[in-house]
Each structure stands twice: as structure tokens, then as C-alpha cells.
């Protein structure tokens, strides 16, 4: 049985994978550039190399029987020779290939009849004079996203006119971008889905996510939506992970639009912020599930262990070097609250520094808890 898992990436997702590994009699070795990165606190060992450093990944392959991913900042072409030499990547590189570029992700979804908003692309062959005509079928407002490496709202812009689109795209030096319709959603939803080496699939509860400044601030589990919508999301999750032949866990973000229309927003080929609540509120956390899947073991049960759960991100609201010990201690005193602090050496606005999970009993007021948590964490002007 696989005992050691190599993880490309050393952020908080790998840190939480490392928290779960000993419970499964496993250990992780991370490839990460800095000895201060969060996962250094829970990993058994590390290869200090940039995420896309293939020589570092070669060293990582010597330390673990299988390699998985914490993020998408990898060069698949450069990793192919390692796969050809027998290095085991899970998910496999072919499963990642359609997902790392937001345009090819949209194309993959469309090919398999999964619900997309209308979209087009601009790239380095697009003349500035042609931008307005290309965008016209989408209409305004629209959303412009850089096709690679964007996360937490970075590289995402809402454009309200052709002139604004041209000006903004030019200002960011005309990288390849995805243009997609702006969806007047009623709720934003997300779901985690896992698939084993043997093809077993487990779908976690559908959750509601709430964004502030395009960064996830809160997750409510399960989402308060009609059973038919839950079934629709579950069907999307099954189809997507099967068509990709994906081993591991996927995070799928969705829009619930007018008339209960469900559309896929984005797909993350890894553990995901919207699944952090599973650490305390599900029989098997998303991080344990990832390790079970990639090591060839049966998947764990995904049933919730409490009536409902709330997860609130502790986002940076200033540029500072602080461990915020006092507010963390106050948060930890909330009944049923679990505080996860990622140990990042510096705060900056919008940076994910930690999160709080609260398991709720019937009758508990989630809105009041959100106000309490955010009132303790954020300055009054930002809570």
C-alpha cells in the first residue's frame, strides 16, 4: 500500500492534507519553494523548489509512490517525460489538461453537454480593432477572465461596455482571456466530488458560497435549495469527473440563475475552499478523501455529521506581520467553532489566512454566527 504521497504545492491545502494524513497511516512530502510555507508544519519532508520546477518534481517522485497536486500552477508538457518514465500522477496529466486553461475548460464542458454560460476568447492573434465585434454576441455586462493562473478573483474583471473591455484588456497587456456572459445569479453554489482508482464516485453535499470582492467569504452547508437543483448539480458532478477519467477530488463552482437554471462557473482540479467545512462536518474530509483516492483506497463516506455547518474565511484586511492571537482566541471560544490558522508569515488584503468552521444544531442562527465571527475578525468598517 502507498504510504507516502508527494504533493506539488505547499500552501494551506497541502497543510490540511498533512493534518489528515497520519489518521490514514500516510505521510506527505511537499514540493514548495519556501521553508515558511504553511505545509511545512504538517509535511513529513519537503523538496524546496518552485512549483513548476520539473527537477524538483523528479526529486519528489523519489520520495513518494504517487504525486498529487495542491494547485494548478504546473507545466503539464514539462511533466510528461516524468509520466512516461513511470511516475504516477493522480489525477493523471490527461485529466488536468482540459482544466488548467479557462477557455479549454469551457470547451470541455460544452463538448460533454454540461451547462455553460455563453463564452468566447481573445488571444495574442486578436486585433484590438476586432475586440468589440468578438464580444458582441456575449453582450454587456460580461466577465473577462485571464485564461491561466487566476484565483481568488485575481485576473477577473466585470466589463460594462466595449470601450471598457478594450481599455482594460490593453492595460493588462492583452493576455489570452475568456469572455463570458455575466450571470444574474440567485445563489452561488459549489460541490466537491471524488473518484477512486476503481471508478467509485462520492459527491459531497451541495453548498452555498458567498463572495465579497470576488473572494469566497462564507460557505453554508448544505445549500438551502430545491431537491431538483441538488439532483442537477450531482448529475453534473458525476458526468464531469467520469468524462475526465479523473482520480482524486474536484471542486465545482456553479451559478443558480433565474428559473432554477444551473450553470458551471469554474472547476478546480484539487481540494477547494468551498470544501473546508468537511474537516469538521462530514464523516470524511475532502483532504482525507483526496489521499484515499490517490493512494488507490476505497472512498470514505461523505455524509454530514451535524444538521448544518458554516465556514467563514479569515481574510487579510491589511498589510501586516501578525499572528492575530487575540481575535483567534476569541473566535475559538464560540461554541462548536474550530479555528484553522494557516501560519502564513504576512497578511495582505484578501489573503486567506485561516478559516472558522461551526457545526450547527437545528434552530441555530447561522446569520447571527456570521455576524459574530466577522465582527470579531474584521475591523468595523469591513465586517
KETI-40619 format. One record per residue (C-alpha): residue number from 0; residue in one letter; y negated, x, z negated. Coordinates in nm, 4 decimals, always signed. Layout:
// KETI-40619
+-----+------+----------+----------+----------+
: pos : code :       yy :       xx :       zz :
+-----+------+----------+----------+----------+
: NUM :    A :        Y :        X :        Z :
...
+-----+------+----------+----------+----------+
END
This chain:
// KETI-40619
+-----+------+----------+----------+----------+
: pos : code :       yy :       xx :       zz :
+-----+------+----------+----------+----------+
:   0 :    X :  +0.0000 :  +0.0000 :  +0.0000 :
:   1 :    X :  -0.3517 :  +0.1132 :  +0.0764 :
:   2 :    X :  -0.5149 :  +0.2467 :  -0.2378 :
:   3 :    X :  -0.8448 :  +0.3912 :  -0.1170 :
:   4 :    X :  -1.0929 :  +0.2202 :  +0.1141 :
:   5 :    X :  -1.3634 :  +0.4128 :  +0.2949 :
:   6 :    X :  -1.6923 :  +0.2221 :  +0.3141 :
:   7 :    X :  -1.9655 :  +0.3126 :  +0.5633 :
:   8 :    X :  -2.2805 :  +0.2426 :  +0.3637 :
:   9 :    X :  -2.3826 :  +0.2894 :  +0.0040 :
:  10 :    X :  -2.6189 :  +0.0033 :  -0.0797 :
:  11 :    X :  -2.5742 :  -0.2878 :  -0.3174 :
:  12 :    X :  -2.2991 :  -0.4488 :  -0.1104 :
:  13 :    X :  -2.0837 :  -0.1371 :  -0.1434 :
:  14 :    X :  -2.1830 :  -0.1166 :  -0.5111 :
:  15 :    X :  -2.0432 :  -0.4659 :  -0.5712 :
:  16 :    X :  -1.7320 :  -0.3806 :  -0.3692 :
:  17 :    X :  -1.6885 :  -0.0902 :  -0.6077 :
:  18 :    X :  -1.7216 :  -0.3244 :  -0.9063 :
:  19 :    X :  -1.4298 :  -0.5332 :  -0.7785 :
:  20 :    X :  -1.2033 :  -0.2523 :  -0.6541 :
:  21 :    X :  -1.0482 :  -0.1491 :  -0.9901 :
:  22 :    X :  -0.9457 :  -0.5093 :  -1.0589 :
:  23 :    X :  -0.7291 :  -0.4844 :  -0.7449 :
:  24 :    X :  -0.5964 :  -0.1367 :  -0.8284 :
:  25 :    X :  -0.8098 :  +0.0055 :  -0.5484 :
:  26 :    X :  -1.0934 :  +0.2544 :  -0.5218 :
:  27 :    X :  -1.3684 :  +0.3070 :  -0.2674 :
:  28 :    X :  -1.5187 :  +0.6179 :  -0.1124 :
:  29 :    X :  -1.8608 :  +0.5656 :  +0.0447 :
:  30 :    X :  -2.0455 :  +0.7339 :  +0.3299 :
:  31 :    X :  -2.4093 :  +0.7295 :  +0.2289 :
:  32 :    X :  -2.6967 :  +0.9753 :  +0.2604 :
:  33 :    X :  -2.8471 :  +0.9847 :  -0.0886 :
:  34 :    X :  -2.6866 :  +1.0564 :  -0.4277 :
:  35 :    X :  -2.9205 :  +0.7919 :  -0.5736 :
:  36 :    X :  -2.7859 :  +0.5103 :  -0.3524 :
:  37 :    X :  -2.6514 :  +0.2122 :  -0.5527 :
:  38 :    X :  -2.2831 :  +0.2501 :  -0.4624 :
:  39 :    X :  -2.2698 :  +0.5963 :  -0.6166 :
:  40 :    X :  -2.2410 :  +0.4205 :  -0.9539 :
:  41 :    X :  -1.9098 :  +0.2495 :  -0.8697 :
:  42 :    X :  -1.7510 :  +0.4602 :  -0.5934 :
:  43 :    X :  -1.4698 :  +0.6993 :  -0.6736 :
:  44 :    X :  -1.6229 :  +0.9570 :  -0.4394 :
:  45 :    X :  -1.8757 :  +0.9926 :  -0.1601 :
:  46 :    X :  -1.9409 :  +1.1651 :  +0.1689 :
:  47 :    X :  -2.3120 :  +1.2380 :  +0.1783 :
:  48 :    X :  -2.4017 :  +1.1739 :  +0.5397 :
:  49 :    X :  -2.6193 :  +0.9341 :  +0.7359 :
:  50 :    X :  -2.4572 :  +0.6002 :  +0.8166 :
:  51 :    X :  -2.4335 :  +0.6787 :  +1.1894 :
:  52 :    X :  -2.3114 :  +1.0384 :  +1.1347 :
:  53 :    X :  -1.9702 :  +1.0452 :  +1.3032 :
:  54 :    X :  -1.8797 :  +1.3788 :  +1.1488 :
:  55 :    X :  -1.9347 :  +1.2139 :  +0.8124 :
:  56 :    X :  -1.7096 :  +0.9246 :  +0.9135 :
:  57 :    X :  -1.4420 :  +1.1746 :  +1.0155 :
:  58 :    X :  -1.4600 :  +1.3170 :  +0.6626 :
:  59 :    X :  -1.4485 :  +0.9640 :  +0.5225 :
:  60 :    X :  -1.1300 :  +0.8937 :  +0.7186 :
:  61 :    X :  -0.9647 :  +1.1874 :  +0.5430 :
:  62 :    X :  -1.0390 :  +1.0275 :  +0.2034 :
:  63 :    X :  -0.9216 :  +0.6689 :  +0.2643 :
:  64 :    X :  -0.6449 :  +0.4913 :  +0.4527 :
:  65 :    X :  -0.8774 :  +0.2327 :  +0.6080 :
:  66 :    X :  -1.2522 :  +0.2202 :  +0.6771 :
:  67 :    X :  -1.4753 :  -0.0851 :  +0.6461 :
:  68 :    X :  -1.8485 :  -0.1442 :  +0.6768 :
:  69 :    X :  -2.1301 :  -0.2361 :  +0.4423 :
:  70 :    X :  -2.3918 :  -0.2732 :  +0.7163 :
:  71 :    X :  -2.4389 :  -0.2837 :  +1.0926 :
:  72 :    X :  -2.6295 :  +0.0437 :  +1.1358 :
:  73 :    X :  -2.3434 :  +0.2157 :  +1.3164 :
:  74 :    X :  -2.2838 :  +0.3614 :  +1.6619 :
:  75 :    X :  -1.9694 :  +0.1965 :  +1.7948 :
:  76 :    X :  -1.9470 :  +0.4190 :  +2.1027 :
:  77 :    X :  -1.9506 :  +0.7289 :  +1.8830 :
:  78 :    X :  -1.6781 :  +0.5831 :  +1.6585 :
:  79 :    X :  -1.4433 :  +0.5007 :  +1.9473 :
:  80 :    X :  -1.2902 :  +0.8523 :  +1.9638 :
:  81 :    X :  -1.2000 :  +0.8261 :  +1.5947 :
:  82 :    X :  -1.0300 :  +0.4917 :  +1.6565 :
:  83 :    X :  -0.8437 :  +0.6464 :  +1.9498 :
:  84 :    X :  -0.7203 :  +0.9195 :  +1.7136 :
:  85 :    X :  -0.5725 :  +0.6569 :  +1.4837 :
:  86 :    X :  -0.8487 :  +0.5991 :  +1.2295 :
:  87 :    X :  -0.8124 :  +0.2388 :  +1.1128 :
:  88 :    X :  -1.1353 :  +0.0391 :  +1.1123 :
:  89 :    X :  -1.1341 :  -0.3121 :  +0.9693 :
:  90 :    X :  -1.2938 :  -0.5099 :  +1.1140 :
:  91 :    X :  -1.1920 :  -0.3347 :  +1.4324 :
:  92 :    X :  -1.4665 :  -0.1950 :  +1.6539 :
:  93 :    X :  -1.3976 :  -0.4507 :  +1.9275 :
:  94 :    X :  -1.4677 :  -0.7317 :  +1.6795 :
:  95 :    X :  -1.8003 :  -0.5780 :  +1.5823 :
:  96 :    X :  -1.9128 :  -0.5115 :  +1.9395 :
:  97 :    X :  -2.0473 :  -0.8611 :  +2.0240 :
:  98 :    X :  -2.2267 :  -0.8981 :  +1.6892 :
:  99 :    X :  -2.4448 :  -0.5903 :  +1.6451 :
: 100 :    X :  -2.6959 :  -0.6932 :  +1.9135 :
: 101 :    X :  -2.8502 :  -1.0362 :  +1.8552 :
: 102 :    X :  -2.8520 :  -1.1141 :  +2.2283 :
: 103 :    X :  -2.4837 :  -1.0337 :  +2.2829 :
: 104 :    X :  -2.4128 :  -1.2284 :  +1.9635 :
: 105 :    X :  -2.5778 :  -1.5340 :  +2.1195 :
: 106 :    X :  -2.3828 :  -1.4807 :  +2.4408 :
: 107 :    X :  -2.0538 :  -1.4624 :  +2.2488 :
: 108 :    X :  -2.1312 :  -1.7846 :  +2.0646 :
: 109 :    X :  -2.2215 :  -1.9587 :  +2.3906 :
: 110 :    X :  -1.9040 :  -1.8363 :  +2.5611 :
: 111 :    X :  -1.6956 :  -1.9983 :  +2.2880 :
: 112 :    X :  -1.8956 :  -2.3231 :  +2.2800 :
: 113 :    X :  -2.0405 :  -2.2568 :  +1.9378 :
: 114 :    X :  -2.3780 :  -2.4234 :  +1.8810 :
: 115 :    X :  -2.6777 :  -2.2032 :  +1.9674 :
: 116 :    X :  -3.0482 :  -2.2736 :  +1.9964 :
: 117 :    X :  -3.1829 :  -2.2066 :  +2.3480 :
: 118 :    X :  -3.2475 :  -1.8339 :  +2.3998 :
: 119 :    X :  -3.3497 :  -1.5652 :  +2.6500 :
: 120 :    X :  -3.4141 :  -1.1916 :  +2.6233 :
: 121 :    X :  -3.6807 :  -0.9363 :  +2.7069 :
: 122 :    X :  -3.5831 :  -0.5719 :  +2.7560 :
: 123 :    X :  -3.7111 :  -0.2458 :  +2.8981 :
: 124 :    X :  -3.6814 :  -0.3800 :  +3.2528 :
: 125 :    X :  -3.9112 :  -0.6757 :  +3.1810 :
: 126 :    X :  -4.2618 :  -0.6537 :  +3.3231 :
: 127 :    X :  -4.5303 :  -0.7676 :  +3.0803 :
: 128 :    X :  -4.6625 :  -0.9980 :  +3.3514 :
: 129 :    X :  -4.3268 :  -1.1811 :  +3.3562 :
: 130 :    X :  -4.3013 :  -1.2492 :  +2.9832 :
: 131 :    X :  -4.4767 :  -1.5873 :  +2.9856 :
: 132 :    X :  -4.2553 :  -1.7192 :  +3.2664 :
: 133 :    X :  -3.9359 :  -1.5985 :  +3.0973 :
: 134 :    X :  -4.0362 :  -1.7617 :  +2.7685 :
: 135 :    X :  -4.1483 :  -2.0897 :  +2.9271 :
: 136 :    X :  -3.8047 :  -2.2610 :  +2.9232 :
: 137 :    X :  -3.7788 :  -2.1974 :  +2.5476 :
: 138 :    X :  -4.1233 :  -2.3391 :  +2.4716 :
: 139 :    X :  -4.3564 :  -2.2660 :  +2.1817 :
: 140 :    X :  -4.3408 :  -2.2035 :  +1.8982 :
: 141 :    X :  -4.0469 :  -1.9685 :  +1.9402 :
: 142 :    X :  -3.8876 :  -1.6920 :  +1.7354 :
: 143 :    X :  -3.8854 :  -1.3325 :  +1.8575 :
: 144 :    X :  -3.6261 :  -1.1011 :  +1.7004 :
: 145 :    X :  -3.5598 :  -0.7357 :  +1.7704 :
: 146 :    X :  -3.2053 :  -0.7211 :  +1.9019 :
: 147 :    X :  -3.0783 :  -0.4395 :  +1.6785 :
: 148 :    X :  -3.1169 :  -0.3309 :  +1.3169 :
: 149 :    X :  -3.3358 :  -0.6139 :  +1.1870 :
: 150 :    X :  -3.2612 :  -0.7589 :  +0.8423 :
: 151 :    X :  -3.4409 :  -0.9440 :  +0.5612 :
: 152 :    X :  -3.6934 :  -1.0784 :  +0.8093 :
: 153 :    X :  -3.7787 :  -0.7361 :  +0.9481 :
: 154 :    X :  -3.8238 :  -0.7470 :  +1.3238 :
: 155 :    X :  -3.8615 :  -1.1274 :  +1.3241 :
: 156 :    X :  -4.1810 :  -1.2988 :  +1.4399 :
: 157 :    X :  -4.2791 :  -1.6614 :  +1.4964 :
: 158 :    X :  -4.4815 :  -1.6811 :  +1.8189 :
: 159 :    X :  -4.7045 :  -1.9818 :  +1.8832 :
: 160 :    X :  -4.8285 :  -1.9035 :  +2.2328 :
: 161 :    X :  -4.7517 :  -1.6890 :  +2.5356 :
: 162 :    X :  -5.0602 :  -1.4786 :  +2.4669 :
: 163 :    X :  -4.9472 :  -1.4107 :  +2.1090 :
: 164 :    X :  -4.5981 :  -1.3246 :  +2.2317 :
: 165 :    X :  -4.7231 :  -1.0738 :  +2.4876 :
: 166 :    X :  -4.9652 :  -0.9171 :  +2.2397 :
: 167 :    X :  -4.7064 :  -0.8812 :  +1.9614 :
: 168 :    X :  -4.4290 :  -0.7520 :  +2.1873 :
: 169 :    X :  -4.6686 :  -0.4956 :  +2.3299 :
: 170 :    X :  -4.7850 :  -0.3900 :  +1.9831 :
: 171 :    X :  -4.4272 :  -0.3172 :  +1.8745 :
: 172 :    X :  -4.3829 :  -0.1093 :  +2.1921 :
: 173 :    X :  -4.1732 :  -0.3557 :  +2.3931 :
: 174 :    X :  -3.8242 :  -0.3059 :  +2.2449 :
: 175 :    X :  -3.5371 :  -0.5306 :  +2.3593 :
: 176 :    X :  -3.5911 :  -0.8634 :  +2.1849 :
: 177 :    X :  -3.4273 :  -1.2040 :  +2.1641 :
: 178 :    X :  -3.6437 :  -1.5110 :  +2.2157 :
: 179 :    X :  -3.5011 :  -1.8310 :  +2.0749 :
: 180 :    X :  -3.6218 :  -2.1814 :  +2.0081 :
: 181 :    X :  -3.7923 :  -2.2473 :  +1.6756 :
: 182 :    X :  -3.5715 :  -2.4996 :  +1.4939 :
: 183 :    X :  -3.7494 :  -2.7531 :  +1.2663 :
: 184 :    X :  -3.4566 :  -2.7411 :  +1.0244 :
: 185 :    X :  -3.3999 :  -2.9718 :  +0.7298 :
: 186 :    X :  -3.1999 :  -2.7080 :  +0.5424 :
: 187 :    X :  -3.0736 :  -2.3570 :  +0.5970 :
: 188 :    X :  -2.7025 :  -2.3235 :  +0.5312 :
: 189 :    X :  -2.4569 :  -2.0359 :  +0.5068 :
: 190 :    X :  -2.0853 :  -1.9854 :  +0.4710 :
: 191 :    X :  -1.8572 :  -1.6896 :  +0.4083 :
: 192 :    X :  -1.5260 :  -1.6807 :  +0.5918 :
: 193 :    X :  -1.2456 :  -1.4254 :  +0.5589 :
: 194 :    X :  -0.9450 :  -1.3420 :  +0.7752 :
: 195 :    X :  -0.6483 :  -1.1245 :  +0.6856 :
: 196 :    X :  -0.4485 :  -0.8816 :  +0.8969 :
: 197 :    X :  -0.1841 :  -1.1536 :  +0.9274 :
: 198 :    X :  -0.4384 :  -1.4092 :  +1.0542 :
: 199 :    X :  -0.4754 :  -1.6111 :  +0.7331 :
: 200 :    X :  -0.8240 :  -1.7654 :  +0.7057 :
: 201 :    X :  -1.0154 :  -1.8658 :  +0.3931 :
: 202 :    X :  -1.3521 :  -2.0470 :  +0.4111 :
: 203 :    X :  -1.5777 :  -2.0443 :  +0.1063 :
: 204 :    X :  -1.7933 :  -2.3441 :  +0.0081 :
: 205 :    X :  -2.0913 :  -2.4109 :  +0.2339 :
: 206 :    X :  -2.4141 :  -2.3184 :  +0.0536 :
: 207 :    X :  -2.7835 :  -2.3869 :  +0.0955 :
: 208 :    X :  -3.0122 :  -2.0859 :  +0.1246 :
: 209 :    X :  -3.3852 :  -2.0941 :  +0.0573 :
: 210 :    X :  -3.6111 :  -1.8321 :  +0.2142 :
: 211 :    X :  -3.9544 :  -1.7075 :  +0.1133 :
: 212 :    X :  -4.1379 :  -1.4905 :  +0.3684 :
: 213 :    X :  -3.8164 :  -1.4810 :  +0.5763 :
: 214 :    X :  -3.6172 :  -1.3223 :  +0.2909 :
: 215 :    X :  -3.3489 :  -1.5160 :  +0.1037 :
: 216 :    X :  -3.4826 :  -1.6077 :  -0.2406 :
: 217 :    X :  -3.2180 :  -1.8553 :  -0.3624 :
: 218 :    X :  -2.8660 :  -1.9821 :  -0.2909 :
: 219 :    X :  -2.7364 :  -2.3191 :  -0.4124 :
: 220 :    X :  -2.3598 :  -2.3659 :  -0.4120 :
: 221 :    X :  -2.2256 :  -2.5904 :  -0.2841 :
: 222 :    X :  -2.4870 :  -2.7318 :  -0.0471 :
: 223 :    X :  -2.5677 :  -3.0976 :  -0.1008 :
: 224 :    X :  -2.4728 :  -3.2156 :  +0.2480 :
: 225 :    X :  -2.2534 :  -3.4825 :  +0.4023 :
: 226 :    X :  -1.8784 :  -3.4138 :  +0.4317 :
: 227 :    X :  -1.9050 :  -3.4319 :  +0.8113 :
: 228 :    X :  -2.1531 :  -3.1434 :  +0.8088 :
: 229 :    X :  -1.9213 :  -2.9390 :  +0.5864 :
: 230 :    X :  -1.6382 :  -3.0013 :  +0.8322 :
: 231 :    X :  -1.8584 :  -2.8947 :  +1.1229 :
: 232 :    X :  -1.9538 :  -2.5675 :  +0.9512 :
: 233 :    X :  -1.5921 :  -2.4980 :  +0.8573 :
: 234 :    X :  -1.4829 :  -2.5546 :  +1.2180 :
: 235 :    X :  -1.7488 :  -2.3100 :  +1.3418 :
: 236 :    X :  -1.6315 :  -2.0522 :  +1.0886 :
: 237 :    X :  -1.2652 :  -2.0878 :  +1.1911 :
: 238 :    X :  -1.3412 :  -2.0666 :  +1.5612 :
: 239 :    X :  -1.5736 :  -1.7703 :  +1.5317 :
: 240 :    X :  -1.3521 :  -1.5496 :  +1.3177 :
: 241 :    X :  -1.0444 :  -1.6293 :  +1.5285 :
: 242 :    X :  -1.2160 :  -1.5668 :  +1.8642 :
: 243 :    X :  -1.3445 :  -1.2337 :  +1.7358 :
: 244 :    X :  -0.9955 :  -1.1382 :  +1.6091 :
: 245 :    X :  -1.1891 :  -1.0278 :  +1.3039 :
: 246 :    X :  -1.0264 :  -0.8825 :  +0.9903 :
: 247 :    X :  -1.2496 :  -0.8920 :  +0.6851 :
: 248 :    X :  -1.5313 :  -1.1208 :  +0.5816 :
: 249 :    X :  -1.8131 :  -1.2720 :  +0.7887 :
: 250 :    X :  -2.1375 :  -1.4261 :  +0.6718 :
: 251 :    X :  -2.2645 :  -1.7059 :  +0.8956 :
: 252 :    X :  -2.6186 :  -1.8411 :  +0.8599 :
: 253 :    X :  -2.6895 :  -2.1829 :  +1.0089 :
: 254 :    X :  -2.9664 :  -2.4361 :  +1.0580 :
: 255 :    X :  -2.9200 :  -2.8021 :  +0.9728 :
: 256 :    X :  -3.1539 :  -2.9633 :  +1.2226 :
: 257 :    X :  -3.2675 :  -3.3185 :  +1.2884 :
: 258 :    X :  -2.9883 :  -3.5715 :  +1.3275 :
: 259 :    X :  -2.7474 :  -3.3519 :  +1.1273 :
: 260 :    X :  -2.7265 :  -3.1053 :  +1.4161 :
: 261 :    X :  -2.5755 :  -2.7727 :  +1.3054 :
: 262 :    X :  -2.6791 :  -2.4545 :  +1.4888 :
: 263 :    X :  -2.5775 :  -2.0957 :  +1.4230 :
: 264 :    X :  -2.8718 :  -1.8792 :  +1.3207 :
: 265 :    X :  -2.7132 :  -1.5352 :  +1.2745 :
: 266 :    X :  -2.3758 :  -1.3774 :  +1.2000 :
: 267 :    X :  -2.3315 :  -1.0802 :  +0.9654 :
: 268 :    X :  -2.0006 :  -0.8910 :  +1.0058 :
: 269 :    X :  -1.9735 :  -0.7999 :  +0.6374 :
: 270 :    X :  -2.0272 :  -0.9295 :  +0.2871 :
: 271 :    X :  -2.3600 :  -1.1093 :  +0.2663 :
: 272 :    X :  -2.6372 :  -1.2025 :  +0.0255 :
: 273 :    X :  -2.5512 :  -1.5718 :  +0.0561 :
: 274 :    X :  -2.2088 :  -1.4981 :  -0.0951 :
: 275 :    X :  -2.3193 :  -1.3163 :  -0.4116 :
: 276 :    X :  -2.2623 :  -1.6300 :  -0.6188 :
: 277 :    X :  -1.8878 :  -1.5847 :  -0.5597 :
: 278 :    X :  -1.8798 :  -1.2985 :  -0.8116 :
: 279 :    X :  -1.9070 :  -1.5499 :  -1.0948 :
: 280 :    X :  -1.8414 :  -1.8908 :  -0.9418 :
: 281 :    X :  -1.5281 :  -1.8522 :  -0.7246 :
: 282 :    X :  -1.1711 :  -1.7539 :  -0.8004 :
: 283 :    X :  -1.2020 :  -1.4588 :  -0.5596 :
: 284 :    X :  -1.5379 :  -1.2984 :  -0.4933 :
: 285 :    X :  -1.6448 :  -1.2119 :  -0.1403 :
: 286 :    X :  -1.6233 :  -0.8414 :  -0.2336 :
: 287 :    X :  -1.2672 :  -0.8673 :  -0.3636 :
: 288 :    X :  -1.1780 :  -1.0738 :  -0.0585 :
: 289 :    X :  -1.3111 :  -0.8051 :  +0.1741 :
: 290 :    X :  -1.0949 :  -0.5457 :  +0.0023 :
: 291 :    X :  -0.7869 :  -0.7689 :  +0.0089 :
: 292 :    X :  -0.8344 :  -0.8414 :  +0.3785 :
: 293 :    X :  -0.8895 :  -0.4856 :  +0.4984 :
: 294 :    X :  -0.6015 :  -0.3461 :  +0.2914 :
: 295 :    X :  -0.3557 :  -0.5882 :  +0.4501 :
: 296 :    X :  -0.3014 :  -0.8093 :  +0.1459 :
: 297 :    X :  -0.2922 :  -1.1891 :  +0.1259 :
: 298 :    X :  -0.6308 :  -1.3503 :  +0.0759 :
: 299 :    X :  -0.7366 :  -1.4839 :  -0.2613 :
: 300 :    X :  -0.8246 :  -1.8436 :  -0.3434 :
: 301 :    X :  -1.1870 :  -1.9389 :  -0.2778 :
: 302 :    X :  -1.2215 :  -2.2494 :  -0.4948 :
: 303 :    X :  -1.5283 :  -2.2651 :  -0.7177 :
: 304 :    X :  -1.4650 :  -2.2252 :  -1.0910 :
: 305 :    X :  -1.7666 :  -2.4293 :  -1.2006 :
: 306 :    X :  -1.9335 :  -2.7507 :  -1.0920 :
: 307 :    X :  -2.2207 :  -2.5749 :  -0.9108 :
: 308 :    X :  -2.3807 :  -2.2318 :  -0.9028 :
: 309 :    X :  -2.7237 :  -2.0886 :  -0.8466 :
: 310 :    X :  -2.8108 :  -1.7389 :  -0.7239 :
: 311 :    X :  -3.1677 :  -1.6090 :  -0.7359 :
: 312 :    X :  -3.2599 :  -1.2773 :  -0.5752 :
: 313 :    X :  -3.4763 :  -1.0412 :  -0.7765 :
: 314 :    X :  -3.7058 :  -0.9185 :  -0.5003 :
: 315 :    X :  -3.9636 :  -0.6460 :  -0.5337 :
: 316 :    X :  -4.3199 :  -0.7745 :  -0.5668 :
: 317 :    X :  -4.4992 :  -0.4393 :  -0.5963 :
: 318 :    X :  -4.4615 :  -0.0710 :  -0.5107 :
: 319 :    X :  -4.3450 :  +0.0871 :  -0.8338 :
: 320 :    X :  -4.0858 :  +0.3022 :  -1.0074 :
: 321 :    X :  -3.9465 :  +0.0909 :  -1.2909 :
: 322 :    X :  -3.6164 :  -0.0408 :  -1.4215 :
: 323 :    X :  -3.7848 :  -0.3680 :  -1.5300 :
: 324 :    X :  -3.5797 :  -0.3587 :  -1.8503 :
: 325 :    X :  -3.7781 :  -0.6253 :  -2.0372 :
: 326 :    X :  -3.7585 :  -0.9055 :  -1.7769 :
: 327 :    X :  -3.3936 :  -0.8219 :  -1.7146 :
: 328 :    X :  -3.3179 :  -0.8609 :  -2.0834 :
: 329 :    X :  -3.4974 :  -1.1963 :  -2.0882 :
: 330 :    X :  -3.3032 :  -1.3135 :  -1.7833 :
: 331 :    X :  -2.9740 :  -1.2127 :  -1.9428 :
: 332 :    X :  -3.0473 :  -1.4445 :  -2.2377 :
: 333 :    X :  -3.0366 :  -1.7551 :  -2.0159 :
: 334 :    X :  -2.7110 :  -1.9407 :  -2.0934 :
: 335 :    X :  -2.4369 :  -1.8692 :  -1.8355 :
: 336 :    X :  -2.6618 :  -1.6221 :  -1.6496 :
: 337 :    X :  -2.5222 :  -1.2971 :  -1.5135 :
: 338 :    X :  -2.7758 :  -1.0317 :  -1.4125 :
: 339 :    X :  -2.6831 :  -0.7759 :  -1.1464 :
: 340 :    X :  -2.9189 :  -0.4796 :  -1.1192 :
: 341 :    X :  -2.8650 :  -0.2543 :  -0.8187 :
: 342 :    X :  -3.0165 :  +0.0600 :  -0.9671 :
: 343 :    X :  -3.2487 :  +0.1368 :  -0.6777 :
: 344 :    X :  -3.4954 :  +0.4111 :  -0.7715 :
: 345 :    X :  -3.8090 :  +0.2385 :  -0.6410 :
: 346 :    X :  -3.9406 :  -0.1130 :  -0.5893 :
: 347 :    X :  -4.1432 :  -0.2352 :  -0.2959 :
: 348 :    X :  -4.2443 :  -0.5863 :  -0.1887 :
: 349 :    X :  -3.9456 :  -0.7805 :  -0.0579 :
: 350 :    X :  -3.6850 :  -0.5197 :  -0.1501 :
: 351 :    X :  -3.3667 :  -0.6614 :  -0.3036 :
: 352 :    X :  -3.3483 :  -0.5036 :  -0.6490 :
: 353 :    X :  -3.0910 :  -0.7315 :  -0.8087 :
: 354 :    X :  -2.9857 :  -1.0924 :  -0.8479 :
: 355 :    X :  -2.9075 :  -1.3509 :  -1.1135 :
: 356 :    X :  -2.6156 :  -1.5918 :  -1.0932 :
: 357 :    X :  -2.5902 :  -1.9008 :  -1.3135 :
: 358 :    X :  -2.2832 :  -2.1224 :  -1.3287 :
: 359 :    X :  -2.3917 :  -2.4835 :  -1.3748 :
: 360 :    X :  -2.2250 :  -2.7693 :  -1.5569 :
: 361 :    X :  -2.2611 :  -3.1329 :  -1.4499 :
: 362 :    X :  -2.6098 :  -3.2501 :  -1.5364 :
: 363 :    X :  -2.7690 :  -2.9044 :  -1.5424 :
: 364 :    X :  -3.1074 :  -2.8979 :  -1.3692 :
: 365 :    X :  -3.0990 :  -2.6277 :  -1.1016 :
: 366 :    X :  -3.4682 :  -2.6707 :  -1.0164 :
: 367 :    X :  -3.5666 :  -2.6091 :  -1.3790 :
: 368 :    X :  -3.3463 :  -2.2995 :  -1.3909 :
: 369 :    X :  -3.5065 :  -2.1656 :  -1.0743 :
: 370 :    X :  -3.8500 :  -2.2093 :  -1.2296 :
: 371 :    X :  -3.7334 :  -2.0350 :  -1.5473 :
: 372 :    X :  -3.5773 :  -1.7383 :  -1.3669 :
: 373 :    X :  -3.8605 :  -1.6888 :  -1.1222 :
: 374 :    X :  -4.1174 :  -1.7373 :  -1.3990 :
: 375 :    X :  -3.9594 :  -1.4517 :  -1.5934 :
: 376 :    X :  -3.9308 :  -1.2226 :  -1.2923 :
: 377 :    X :  -4.2272 :  -1.2780 :  -1.0648 :
: 378 :    X :  -4.5937 :  -1.2410 :  -1.1578 :
: 379 :    X :  -4.7568 :  -1.5816 :  -1.1999 :
: 380 :    X :  -4.9264 :  -1.5646 :  -0.8602 :
: 381 :    X :  -4.5924 :  -1.5106 :  -0.6814 :
: 382 :    X :  -4.3444 :  -1.7276 :  -0.8708 :
+-----+------+----------+----------+----------+
END
